[in-house]
Amino acid sequence: MLTKQHGFTLLEMMLAIALFALVSAMAFFLMQGVIRNSEITQQRSISFSEIQRTLMLLEQDVTQAIIRPPIPGSNNPVPEFTYRQQSQDITLALLRGNWLNPGGYLPRSTLQRIVWRWHHARLERLSFTDADSMSEQPAQSDVQLEEVSYFQLRFWRNSHWETRWAGGYSLPQAIEVTLDVTGYGRFQRILMIREPES
């Protein structure tokens, strides 16, 4: 007896190929979405680390701020701690101690003059090698953060917060830092300033 063999028709083959192509396309787009989300998450993680690093660096500078006693015979002493706010331009200049110089091998002091500047939505840190002058060009200028839409400092003195600081030869007890970074929201830190050693 002859047995009749049955195969797939052309229509069935085309339908199977179409279903396979549809499933493959869905898997491809799903994989692309997973990869894109992973890249976005990684980028946000890196940017968030930059925000944390900037706040940590600002905290180190502020907590190490010092005021030196006036130099006898000095006619034009440089103010040790100044704050200026003009519209969208804010600067905080300070003299910090404990600038690392292991073993004293480098021909410089352990004091360093630092300026933090918020200008055109950028938060920058300028450092000067000469602790007694800011007339020189900064030895290093780093843009710490981009897209900072808001930046404000407040100063704690005599049991209340002040939005201005006029005492160039005195330090507040603490500084409140508030900043908004586009896409990340508002960050706020209170930085305590150490008591001067007697």
C-alpha positions as CSV (number, residue, x, y, z in Angstrom):
1,M,0.0,0.0,0.0
2,L,1.1,3.4,-0.8
3,T,1.1,5.9,2.1
4,K,0.2,9.5,1.3
5,Q,2.7,12.0,2.7
6,H,1.6,15.3,4.0
7,G,3.8,18.5,4.2
8,F,3.4,22.1,5.0
9,T,1.7,24.3,2.5
10,L,3.2,27.5,1.3
11,L,0.7,29.5,3.2
12,E,1.6,27.7,6.5
13,M,5.3,28.3,5.9
14,M,4.8,32.0,5.2
15,L,2.6,32.3,8.3
16,A,5.3,30.6,10.4
17,I,8.0,32.8,9.0
18,A,5.9,35.9,9.7
19,L,5.3,34.8,13.3
20,F,9.0,34.1,13.8
21,A,9.9,37.6,12.4
22,L,7.3,39.3,14.7
23,V,8.6,37.5,17.8
24,S,12.3,38.3,16.8
25,A,11.4,42.0,16.3
26,M,9.7,42.2,19.7
27,A,12.7,40.5,21.4
28,F,15.0,43.0,19.6
29,F,13.1,46.0,20.7
30,L,12.8,44.7,24.2
31,M,16.6,44.1,24.3
32,Q,17.2,47.7,23.0
33,G,15.0,49.0,25.7
34,V,16.9,47.1,28.4
35,I,20.2,48.4,27.0
36,R,19.0,52.0,26.8
37,N,17.6,51.9,30.4
38,S,21.0,50.4,31.6
39,E,22.9,53.3,29.9
40,I,20.5,55.9,31.4
41,T,20.9,54.4,34.8
42,Q,24.6,54.3,34.5
43,Q,24.8,57.9,33.3
44,R,22.5,59.1,36.2
45,S,24.7,57.1,38.7
46,I,27.8,58.8,37.4
47,S,26.2,62.3,37.5
48,F,24.9,61.6,41.0
49,S,28.4,60.6,42.1
50,E,29.7,63.9,40.7
51,I,27.1,65.8,42.8
52,Q,28.2,63.9,45.9
53,R,31.9,64.5,45.1
54,T,31.3,68.2,44.7
55,L,29.5,68.5,48.0
56,M,32.2,66.5,49.7
57,L,34.9,68.8,48.3
58,L,33.0,71.9,49.3
59,E,32.6,70.4,52.8
60,Q,36.3,69.7,53.1
61,D,37.1,73.3,52.1
62,V,34.6,74.9,54.4
63,T,35.4,72.7,57.4
64,Q,39.1,73.5,57.0
65,A,38.5,77.3,56.7
66,I,40.8,79.3,59.0
67,I,41.3,82.9,60.0
68,R,44.9,84.0,60.6
69,P,45.7,86.7,63.1
70,P,46.5,90.1,61.4
71,I,50.1,90.5,60.2
72,P,51.7,93.4,61.9
73,G,52.6,96.3,59.5
74,S,50.4,94.9,56.7
75,N,48.5,97.8,55.0
76,N,46.3,95.7,52.6
77,P,45.6,92.3,54.2
78,V,43.6,89.9,52.1
79,P,40.2,89.1,53.7
80,E,40.3,85.5,54.8
81,F,36.6,84.7,54.3
82,T,34.3,86.6,51.9
83,Y,30.9,86.1,50.3
84,R,29.5,88.0,47.4
85,Q,26.2,87.7,45.7
86,Q,25.2,89.6,42.5
87,S,22.2,88.3,40.7
88,Q,23.2,85.0,39.1
89,D,26.8,85.2,40.3
90,I,27.8,84.0,43.7
91,T,31.4,83.7,45.0
92,L,32.7,82.3,48.3
93,A,36.4,82.9,49.0
94,L,38.2,81.3,51.9
95,L,41.6,80.3,53.2
96,R,41.8,76.7,54.1
97,G,44.4,74.8,56.1
98,N,45.6,71.2,55.9
99,W,46.5,71.4,52.3
100,L,48.4,68.1,52.0
101,N,52.2,68.5,51.6
102,P,53.5,65.1,52.8
103,G,56.9,65.5,54.5
104,G,57.0,69.1,53.5
105,Y,58.7,68.2,50.2
106,L,56.8,70.7,48.1
107,P,58.0,74.3,48.2
108,R,54.7,75.7,49.4
109,S,52.6,76.3,52.5
110,T,49.9,74.0,53.8
111,L,47.5,77.0,53.4
112,Q,45.5,77.3,50.2
113,R,43.2,80.0,49.0
114,I,40.0,78.7,47.5
115,V,37.1,80.4,45.6
116,W,33.8,78.7,44.9
117,R,31.9,80.4,42.1
118,W,28.4,79.9,40.7
119,H,28.2,81.6,37.3
120,H,26.0,80.8,34.3
121,A,24.6,77.6,35.9
122,R,28.1,76.3,36.5
123,L,29.6,75.6,39.9
124,E,33.4,76.1,39.8
125,R,36.3,75.7,42.2
126,L,39.3,77.9,41.8
127,S,42.5,77.3,43.8
128,F,45.4,79.7,44.2
129,T,48.9,78.7,45.2
130,D,49.6,82.0,46.9
131,A,47.6,82.1,50.2
132,D,48.2,85.9,50.5
133,S,47.0,87.0,47.1
134,M,44.2,86.4,44.7
135,S,45.7,88.7,42.0
136,E,47.4,85.8,40.3
137,Q,45.7,83.4,37.9
138,P,44.3,80.4,39.7
139,A,46.6,77.4,39.7
140,Q,43.6,75.2,39.0
141,S,40.1,75.9,37.8
142,D,37.7,73.0,37.9
143,V,34.1,73.0,36.7
144,Q,32.6,70.8,39.4
145,L,29.0,70.8,38.2
146,E,27.0,71.8,35.2
147,E,23.3,72.7,35.0
148,V,23.1,74.1,38.5
149,S,19.9,76.1,38.3
150,Y,19.9,77.4,41.8
151,F,22.7,78.0,44.4
152,Q,22.4,79.6,47.8
153,L,24.5,79.9,51.0
154,R,23.3,80.8,54.4
155,F,25.5,81.4,57.5
156,W,24.8,80.5,61.1
157,R,25.9,83.0,63.6
158,N,24.5,84.0,67.0
159,S,21.8,81.4,66.9
160,H,20.2,82.4,63.6
161,W,20.8,82.1,59.9
162,E,22.0,85.1,57.8
163,T,21.9,85.3,54.0
164,R,24.8,87.7,53.9
165,W,28.3,87.6,55.3
166,A,30.2,90.8,55.8
167,G,32.9,89.6,58.3
168,G,35.9,89.0,56.1
169,Y,38.1,88.3,59.2
170,S,35.7,86.0,61.1
171,L,34.1,82.7,60.4
172,P,30.5,81.6,60.8
173,Q,29.7,78.6,62.9
174,A,28.1,76.7,60.0
175,I,27.1,77.2,56.4
176,E,24.0,75.9,54.8
177,V,24.4,74.9,51.1
178,T,21.4,74.6,48.8
179,L,21.6,73.8,45.2
180,D,19.3,72.6,42.4
181,V,20.7,70.4,39.7
182,T,18.6,70.0,36.5
183,G,17.1,66.5,36.4
184,Y,18.1,65.7,40.0
185,G,16.2,68.1,42.2
186,R,17.4,70.0,45.3
187,F,20.3,69.1,47.5
188,Q,21.0,70.7,50.9
189,R,23.8,70.3,53.4
190,I,24.7,72.0,56.6
191,L,28.5,72.2,57.0
192,M,29.9,72.8,60.4
193,I,33.1,74.9,60.7
194,R,35.5,73.7,63.3
195,E,36.4,75.9,66.3
196,P,39.8,77.6,66.0
197,E,42.5,76.0,68.0
198,S,43.8,78.0,70.9
